[in-house]
Amino acid sequence: MNDKLKVAYRHLLYVAMLDTRNYCQSRDKPSRNPVVWFKQYHGSRTAGAIADWLHNLAYYSSIDFDGFDEPRFWEEHDYICSRFLHDNLQRYRRIFDECLSNKFYVC
């Protein structure tokens, strides 16, 4: 795997890590409202799905992507996108592609 791909995968991991924090950590004051509880519950499920998808990416990043299976990684991404249709998880592929094409300032 070339260095540009490694940077894009690591950037994706960073962005998704920030997202998982936002999905599962409410910034609001405690609430007894069931609508708020449902929203927080759904957010925690989304964060869990993202974490399940990315845990191997974090491992392979730590060993410089030796043995990383890119097709399987993106198949798993498609799967979580189909499970969480309303969370725009497809954006992770766009973030990755933009990083590869240098459209994103961090890469």
Order of alpha helices (4+ residues) and beta strands (2+ residues): alpha-alpha-alpha-alpha
